[in-house]
């Protein structure tokens, strides 16, 4: 059995999911990180990436994710090809880890950036890390150094943050400072205690 005690942790690009995951881990919550699994699997299949997209995207056995990302986010066919190959493998790895976590019979998080977009996980509850769109865009540009047009294109590849907020079981507001975010995380931890 998998996903019985799972809570999906999601949000948008640059809304602060990684920071929230770290803060919640400090509160003792276990976190399965879909991005970390994705990166590991991508490198494990570097040969496939080289065959499919070209050897320029692989260096010393590691996939050059930033360069591959530029192609994937600007070419829908390339994105579909990558996702069709990778998503089932990510799902399988997450499911195996979830089954291990469910043995503890205690809530845990699965950090899934595209939880609502893929609708691939039978997880009843989701917590959304929320940041208003204007702050999200500003943070993303500052963090990644993208042009405004590139940042907007990547953000638009995900479901609108307001829609994610509407679908959430819980919302962690990350529109202010770290102290506010810590309080939001504490409130969430209290809310899910069995």
C-alpha positions, -999 to 999 in steps of 0.1 A, spaced: 0 0 0 13 35 -9 1 71 -4 -22 63 26 -6 88 49 9 110 22 2 148 18 13 164 -15 35 194 -11 31 216 -41 31 252 -53 45 271 -83 80 278 -95 98 301 -70 70 300 -44 93 285 -18 85 248 -18 122 239 -10 123 263 19 90 250 33 101 214 29 133 222 49 113 240 76 88 211 79 116 186 80 129 205 110 95 198 126 101 161 121 80 156 90 95 132 65 97 146 29 100 126 -3 114 150 -30 101 143 -65 127 167 -80 156 150 -63 143 116 -76 138 131 -111 174 145 -111 188 111 -100 168 92 -126 177 117 -154 214 112 -147 209 74 -145 195 76 -180 220 101 -194 226 78 -224 189 80 -233 191 119 -231 222 119 -253 205 96 -279 172 115 -278 183 152 -275 220 151 -284 253 145 -266 257 182 -260 232 178 -231 254 153 -212 288 160 -197 308 134 -178 277 112 -173 256 140 -159 227 156 -177 231 194 -182 196 202 -169 197 239 -174 206 235 -211 180 207 -215 154 228 -197 158 256 -224 149 231 -251 122 214 -232 104 246 -221 104 260 -256 95 228 -276 62 211 -266 72 179 -285 106 177 -267 88 182 -233 63 155 -241 90 131 -251 110 137 -219 79 134 -197 67 102 -213 101 86 -206 107 100 -172 73 104 -154 66 66 -151 100 60 -136 96 89 -112 61 76 -102 75 41 -96 103 54 -73 79 77 -54 54 49 -50 81 26 -35 93 52 -11 57 61 -1 50 24 7 80 25 30 68 57 47 33 44 51 46 17 74 51 44 101 13 52 100 21 90 103 16 119 79 45 126 56 50 149 26 57 142 -11 71 173 -27 55 171 -62 58 204 -82 33 192 -108 9 175 -85 -23 191 -99 -10 193 -135 -3 155 -138 -31 142 -116 -9 111 -113 -10 104 -76 -39 91 -55 -31 115 -26 -62 129 -9 -47 160 6 -24 187 -6 -6 217 10 1 245 -14 30 269 -8 14 302 -20 30 333 -33 11 359 -53 20 358 -90 39 392 -91 61 381 -62 66 347 -77 78 363 -110 101 387 -92 117 358 -71 121 336 -101 139 362 -122 161 371 -92 168 334 -84 175 321 -119 186 351 -138 160 346 -166 146 373 -187 110 383 -178 97 366 -210 115 333 -202 104 334 -166 68 341 -176 69 312 -202 81 287 -175 56 299 -149 28 296 -175 38 259 -181 23 252 -147 -13 256 -134 -20 291 -122 -10 296 -85 -44 310 -76 -60 278 -90 -36 257 -70 -45 277 -39 -82 270 -45 -76 232 -48 -55 230 -17 -65 213 15 -41 236 33 -22 268 22 11 279 35 14 316 27 50 326 16 43 362 6 61 379 35 93 373 55 109 341 69 95 347 104 59 347 89 68 316 69 80 298 100 47 306 117 28 293 87 47 261 88 41 257 125 4 262 120 3 235 93 22 210 115 -4 216 142 -32 211 118 -20 177 106 -11 162 139 -31 129 143 
